[in-house]
Amino acid sequence: MKTSNRREKRPARGGPQDRNIWLAASVIVAFNVLLVVSVIFQPAGPRVSSAVSNVAGFVGPLLVLPLYFGALWQASRMGDRPMVITSQR
């Protein structure tokens, strides 16, 4: 008697969750590019540049949280863990 080794269907990649992660990543990249440009060129003077740098030091890590938790949520939803076939138990 042969046991079934049929795998469960997984959701297709490239769905709305993937777009949300790419959106969060692009926001972080845009934020960092604007910060670097602001610090290098100092368009409003050195006092404003230091204030922008200090605020960015606080806001920057907060921008990473949606990306991190979104990726965790997507990985748990996608079921990225090894599949156990009945005959392997």
C-alpha positions as CSV (number, residue, x, y, z in Angstrom):
1,M,0.0,0.0,0.0
2,K,1.4,3.3,-1.1
3,T,0.8,6.4,1.0
4,S,-0.1,9.7,-0.6
5,N,2.7,12.2,-1.0
6,R,0.4,15.0,-2.2
7,R,1.5,18.4,-1.1
8,E,-0.8,21.1,0.2
9,K,-1.4,24.1,-2.1
10,R,0.4,27.2,-1.0
11,P,-0.8,30.8,-1.9
12,A,0.8,32.2,-5.0
13,R,3.7,34.6,-4.5
14,G,3.4,38.1,-5.9
15,G,0.1,38.9,-4.1
16,P,-0.8,42.0,-2.2
17,Q,1.4,41.0,0.7
18,D,4.5,41.1,-1.5
19,R,3.5,44.6,-2.7
20,N,3.1,45.8,0.9
21,I,6.6,44.6,1.7
22,W,8.1,46.3,-1.4
23,L,6.2,49.5,-0.5
24,A,7.6,49.5,3.0
25,A,11.1,48.8,1.7
26,S,10.8,51.6,-0.9
27,V,9.6,54.1,1.8
28,I,12.7,53.2,3.9
29,V,15.0,53.7,0.9
30,A,13.4,57.0,0.0
31,F,13.7,58.2,3.6
32,N,17.4,57.4,3.8
33,V,18.1,59.0,0.4
34,L,16.4,62.2,1.5
35,L,18.3,62.1,4.8
36,V,21.6,61.7,3.1
37,V,20.9,64.5,0.7
38,S,19.7,66.8,3.5
39,V,22.8,66.1,5.6
40,I,25.3,66.5,2.7
41,F,23.8,69.7,1.1
42,Q,22.4,71.3,4.3
43,P,19.8,73.3,2.4
44,A,18.5,75.2,5.5
45,G,21.8,75.6,7.3
46,P,23.7,73.6,9.9
47,R,21.3,74.0,12.8
48,V,18.3,72.7,10.8
49,S,20.5,69.9,9.4
50,S,21.4,68.7,12.9
51,A,17.7,68.8,14.0
52,V,16.8,66.8,10.9
53,S,19.5,64.3,11.6
54,N,18.3,63.9,15.2
55,V,14.7,63.4,14.2
56,A,15.7,60.9,11.5
57,G,17.7,59.0,14.1
58,F,14.4,58.4,16.0
59,V,12.0,58.0,13.1
60,G,14.3,55.8,10.9
61,P,14.2,52.7,13.1
62,L,10.4,53.1,13.5
63,L,10.0,52.8,9.7
64,V,11.6,49.4,9.8
65,L,9.0,47.9,12.1
66,P,6.2,47.5,9.5
67,L,8.7,45.9,7.1
68,Y,9.9,43.5,9.8
69,F,6.5,42.5,11.1
70,G,5.0,42.4,7.6
71,A,7.7,39.9,6.5
72,L,7.1,37.8,9.6
73,W,3.4,37.8,9.1
74,Q,3.8,36.9,5.4
75,A,6.2,34.0,6.2
76,S,3.8,32.6,8.8
77,R,0.9,33.0,6.4
78,M,2.7,31.4,3.5
79,G,3.7,28.4,5.6
80,D,7.4,28.6,4.9
81,R,8.3,25.5,6.8
82,P,9.3,22.1,5.6
83,M,6.5,19.9,4.5
84,V,6.2,16.5,6.2
85,I,5.1,13.7,3.9
86,T,3.0,11.0,5.5
87,S,5.7,8.3,4.8
88,Q,8.4,10.4,6.5
89,R,6.6,10.5,9.9
